[in-house]
Amino acid sequence: MEAKVIAAASDILGYSVDASSSLSDIGSLKILQIIMALDEEGISVPLEKIAKVKSVGDIIAFAEVE
């Protein structure tokens, strides 16, 4: 699952990221795009946790496989 999160984030952001990459400098729209792409892969992030996402690692920690 971690690899899918990193791949989706890298694809949407247009540059390579890893689990420690900060997302604080990108807009919330990009974070939502990453989360929507993961949802298509069967990985969901609870809505109440989306506002707490500050890094790729946060997405990995909050993600749940459906």
HELIX and SHEET records of a PDB file:
HELIX    1   1 GLU A    2  LEU A   13  1                                  12    
HELIX    2   2 SER A   28  GLU A   40  1                                  13    
HELIX    3   3 LEU A   47  ILE A   50  1                                   4    
HELIX    4   4 VAL A   56  PHE A   62  1                                   7    
SHEET    1   A 2 ILE A  43  SER A  44  0                                        
SHEET    2   A 2 GLU A  64  VAL A  65 -1                                        
END                                                                             
